[in-house]
Amino acid sequence: MTDDWFARNTHRWQDWSLEDLLAARGGTRVSLVVPARNEAATVGDVVSRVRSALMDTVDLLDEIVVIDSDSTDDTYAVASDAGAVVHRAAEIRPDLGSLPGKGEAMWKSQFVTTGDLLVFVDADLVDWDTHFVPGLLGPLLTRPEVSLVKGFYERPHLDGRDDDTAAYEGGRVTELVARPLIALRCPELAGLVQPLAGEWAVRRSLLARLSVPTGYAVELAALVDTVADLGVEAIAQVDLGRRAHRHQALRDLGAMATQILAAMEARGLRPAPDPVPLRQYHPSATGIEPLVREVAVTERPPAVSVPDAPMPASALPAVAP
């Protein structure tokens, strides 16, 4: 990506009014997908606010679908009461099996949604607004050459500081893993502010052709594969303002980083073993002890290759050379 790409393909959510998007939408069907696991505390607010603003007040969305990934709390009931259509990931195409992970929920959403455009929003948002959704739809509804849109935002690491340096420090895996990987292996993506952002939108016609890591590498893999399939001009990004959510523990970030590295390896030199034995260390009564975590790096095949996949005709265009 060059500075020219950044100038052409970086937008602000305010660039389009709701009236502009409703006019551009025409007969295009739009699905909002919210992957969720044990998010009863926040998923209801996400669903109810978006439904009120973008379905009940204006007709921008056709459906809000929550994919519940093996939650042990009240995520399913809370999301349903808030007005979403809720599916348990394990119950979607049970003939295909069920795997843990955010990417698995997103992959399986293709079998229970009807939208030509899919908008993904995380379920754990605590500092956000409903403009996230129309902001992500803007490039897809107004620029036919764009097939994937990434959101970016201030994402503070809320550790007691209140200054400018903290504004973008919430994305620790982005800065320590994804961005160096992009610099080394896929510099075409260097213009993306937040390549791992959980808020993004995609044409079904593209997503259905992509292999999908079942864990946290889904976002980076989609970007790398989109560049390989359609070129970098098929990607745009939108400044959504500010976003905050809770942060993962350091060792959990290690597992996320492992999945991202494995996804890049699968698209380059050699595939990683599955699972990857990640050796970490923690204090104990007798000193330091090793802890080996088995990190799954499984990928699901493109949905178009799955027998009896309920894909709309718009999902089956010829693949660009």
C-alpha positions in Angstrom: 0.0 0.0 0.0 1.2 3.4 -0.9 0.3 6.9 0.3 -1.8 7.1 -2.8 -3.8 4.1 -1.7 -4.3 5.6 1.7 -5.6 8.9 0.2 -8.0 7.0 -2.1 -9.3 4.4 0.2 -9.4 5.9 3.7 -12.7 7.4 4.7 -14.5 8.8 7.7 -17.9 7.5 8.9 -19.3 11.0 8.4 -18.6 10.8 4.6 -22.1 9.3 4.0 -25.5 10.3 5.4 -28.1 7.6 6.2 -30.1 9.1 3.3 -27.2 8.5 0.9 -26.8 4.9 2.0 -30.5 4.1 1.8 -30.6 5.5 -1.7 -27.4 3.5 -2.7 -28.6 0.3 -1.1 -31.5 -0.4 -3.5 -32.3 -4.1 -3.4 -29.0 -5.1 -1.7 -29.6 -7.2 1.4 -27.5 -6.4 4.4 -26.8 -8.7 7.4 -25.2 -7.6 10.7 -23.4 -10.5 12.3 -22.3 -10.4 16.0 -20.0 -13.3 17.1 -20.4 -13.7 20.8 -19.1 -15.9 23.6 -20.1 -15.2 27.2 -21.0 -11.6 26.4 -24.3 -11.4 28.3 -23.2 -8.1 29.9 -22.8 -6.2 26.6 -24.5 -8.1 23.7 -28.0 -6.9 24.5 -26.9 -3.2 24.3 -25.1 -3.8 21.0 -28.2 -5.5 19.5 -30.9 -3.3 20.8 -29.2 0.0 19.9 -28.4 -1.1 16.4 -31.9 -2.5 15.9 -33.5 0.7 17.1 -31.3 3.0 15.0 -30.9 0.9 11.8 -33.9 -1.4 11.5 -36.8 0.2 13.4 -36.0 3.9 12.6 -34.5 3.4 9.1 -34.4 0.4 6.8 -30.6 -0.1 6.5 -30.4 -3.7 7.8 -32.4 -6.7 6.9 -31.3 -8.8 9.9 -29.2 -8.9 13.0 -27.8 -12.3 13.6 -25.9 -13.3 16.8 -23.7 -16.4 16.6 -23.3 -17.8 20.1 -20.0 -19.7 20.4 -20.6 -22.2 23.3 -21.5 -19.5 25.8 -22.0 -20.7 29.4 -23.8 -17.5 30.5 -27.1 -15.9 29.3 -25.7 -14.6 26.0 -28.3 -16.5 23.9 -31.3 -15.3 25.9 -30.1 -11.7 26.3 -29.4 -11.4 22.5 -32.7 -12.9 21.6 -34.6 -10.6 24.0 -32.9 -7.6 22.5 -34.2 -8.5 19.0 -31.5 -10.6 17.3 -31.9 -13.9 15.5 -29.6 -16.1 17.6 -27.9 -19.3 16.5 -25.7 -21.6 18.5 -22.6 -22.2 16.4 -22.5 -25.9 17.2 -26.1 -26.2 15.9 -25.3 -24.6 12.5 -24.6 -27.4 9.9 -23.9 -30.0 12.6 -22.8 -32.3 9.8 -19.7 -30.1 9.4 -18.7 -30.5 13.1 -18.1 -27.7 15.5 -14.9 -26.0 16.5 -14.1 -23.3 19.1 -13.3 -19.8 18.0 -14.4 -16.4 16.7 -13.5 -17.3 13.1 -15.6 -20.5 13.3 -18.7 -18.4 14.3 -18.0 -16.0 11.4 -17.6 -18.8 8.9 -20.8 -20.5 10.1 -22.7 -17.3 9.8 -22.6 -17.7 6.1 -25.0 -20.6 6.4 -27.7 -18.7 8.4 -27.6 -15.2 6.9 -29.1 -13.9 3.7 -27.2 -10.6 3.1 -25.3 -9.8 0.0 -23.2 -7.7 2.4 -22.1 -8.9 5.9 -21.1 -6.5 8.6 -19.2 -7.9 11.6 -19.3 -6.2 15.0 -17.9 -7.6 18.2 -20.3 -8.3 21.1 -18.1 -6.8 23.9 -18.3 -3.1 22.9 -18.6 -0.6 25.8 -17.6 2.7 24.2 -19.1 2.9 20.7 -22.0 4.1 18.7 -24.3 2.8 16.0 -22.6 4.8 13.3 -20.1 1.9 13.1 -22.5 0.0 10.9 -23.3 2.6 8.2 -19.7 3.7 8.3 -18.5 0.2 7.3 -21.3 0.0 4.6 -20.4 3.3 3.0 -17.6 2.0 0.6 -19.4 -1.2 -0.2 -22.6 0.6 -1.2 -21.0 3.4 -3.1 -17.9 1.9 -4.6 -18.4 -1.3 -6.6 -14.7 -2.0 -6.8 -14.4 -2.3 -3.0 -15.2 -5.8 -1.5 -13.8 -5.6 2.0 -13.9 -2.7 4.5 -12.0 -2.4 7.7 -12.9 -0.1 10.6 -10.3 1.7 12.6 -10.7 3.9 15.7 -9.1 5.2 18.8 -8.7 2.1 20.9 -7.3 3.1 24.3 -5.5 0.8 26.7 -7.3 2.0 29.8 -4.6 1.6 32.4 -5.1 4.8 34.3 -3.5 7.2 31.8 -5.6 9.8 30.1 -3.3 11.2 27.4 -2.8 11.0 23.6 -0.2 8.3 23.9 -2.8 5.8 25.2 -5.3 6.4 22.4 -4.1 3.6 20.1 -2.4 1.3 22.6 -5.3 -1.1 23.1 -4.2 -3.1 20.1 -1.1 -4.8 21.5 -1.2 -7.9 19.2 -1.5 -5.5 16.3 1.6 -3.6 17.1 3.7 -6.5 18.3 2.7 -9.2 15.8 0.4 -8.2 13.0 2.1 -5.0 11.9 5.7 -6.4 11.9 4.3 -9.5 9.9 2.7 -7.2 7.4 5.9 -5.2 7.0 7.9 -8.4 6.4 5.5 -10.5 4.4 2.6 -8.5 3.0 3.6 -4.8 2.7 0.7 -4.1 0.5 -1.4 -4.0 3.7 0.9 -1.5 5.4 -1.6 1.4 4.9 -4.2 -0.3 7.2 -4.5 1.5 10.6 -5.9 -1.5 12.4 -5.7 -4.7 10.4 -7.1 -6.9 13.3 -10.1 -4.7 14.0 -13.2 -6.8 14.8 -15.5 -4.3 13.0 -15.4 -4.9 9.3 -17.7 -5.6 6.3 -17.4 -7.8 3.3 -19.3 -8.8 0.2 -20.6 -12.3 0.5 -19.2 -13.0 -3.0 -15.7 -12.5 -1.6 -16.1 -14.1 1.9 -17.6 -17.3 0.4 -14.3 -17.8 -1.5 -12.0 -17.4 1.5 -10.5 -19.9 3.8 -11.3 -18.9 7.3 -9.1 -19.6 10.4 -11.4 -20.7 13.2 -9.6 -18.5 15.8 -8.4 -14.9 16.0 -6.5 -14.9 12.8 -9.7 -14.5 10.7 -9.2 -10.8 10.1 -5.6 -10.9 8.9 -6.2 -14.0 6.8 -9.1 -12.3 5.0 -7.0 -9.3 4.2 -4.0 -11.3 2.9 -6.3 -13.5 0.8 -8.3 -10.6 -0.6 -5.1 -9.0 -1.8 -4.1 -12.3 -3.5 -7.6 -12.7 -5.1 -8.7 -9.2 -6.0 -5.7 -6.8 -5.4 -5.3 -4.1 -2.8 -7.7 -1.7 -4.4 -10.6 -4.0 -3.3 -9.9 -3.0 0.3 -11.0 0.3 2.0 -10.9 1.5 5.6 -13.1 3.8 7.6 -12.3 5.9 10.7 -15.1 5.1 13.1 -14.0 7.4 15.9 -13.5 5.6 19.2 -14.0 2.0 20.5 -13.3 0.4 23.8 -13.7 -3.0 25.2 -12.1 -5.2 27.9 -8.5 -6.3 27.3 -7.2 -9.9 27.3 -4.6 -11.2 29.7 -1.1 -11.3 28.5 -0.9 -15.1 28.1 -4.1 -15.1 26.2 -2.6 -12.6 23.8 0.2 -15.1 23.3 -2.3 -17.6 22.0 -3.9 -15.0 19.7 -0.5 -14.1 18.4 0.3 -17.8 17.7 -2.9 -18.2 15.6 -2.0 -15.1 13.6 1.6 -16.3 12.9 0.3 -19.7 11.9 -2.2 -18.2 9.5 0.5 -16.2 7.8 2.8 -19.3 7.7 -0.1 -21.2 6.0 -0.1 -18.5 3.3 3.7 -18.6 2.9 6.6 -20.9 3.7 5.0 -23.8 5.4 1.9 -24.8 7.4 2.2 -24.9 11.2 1.4 -28.0 13.2 -2.2 -28.1 14.5 -2.4 -27.6 17.4 0.7 -25.6 18.1 2.2 -26.4 21.5 2.8 -22.9 23.0 5.2 -23.0 26.0 4.7 -20.2 28.5 6.0 -19.7 32.0 4.3 -18.6 35.2 5.4 -18.3 38.9 4.7 -21.0 41.4 5.5 -21.8 45.0 8.8 -23.5 43.9 9.9 -20.9 41.3 9.0 -20.7 37.6 7.0 -23.5 36.0 6.3 -24.1 32.3 2.7 -24.1 31.1 2.1 -25.7 27.6 -1.1 -24.5 25.9 -2.3 -26.3 22.8 -3.3 -23.6 20.4 -5.6 -24.7 17.6 -4.8 -23.2 14.2 -7.5 -25.0 12.1 -8.9 -23.3 9.0 -12.3 -23.8 7.5 -12.5 -24.2 3.6 -14.2 -21.6 1.4 -18.0 -21.8 2.0 -18.5 -22.2 -1.8 -16.8 -25.6 -1.6 -19.1 -26.9 1.1 -21.9 -29.2 -0.2 -25.4 -27.8 0.0 -24.1 -24.4 1.1 -27.1 -22.0 0.9 -25.3 -19.3 -1.1 -27.2 -16.6 -2.9 -26.4 -16.4 -6.6 -24.5 -13.2 -5.9 -21.9 -15.2 -4.0 -20.8 -17.1 -7.0 -19.1 -14.7 -9.5 -16.1 -15.6 -11.5 -12.9 -15.2 -9.4 -10.9 -12.3 -10.7 -7.6 -13.3 -12.3 
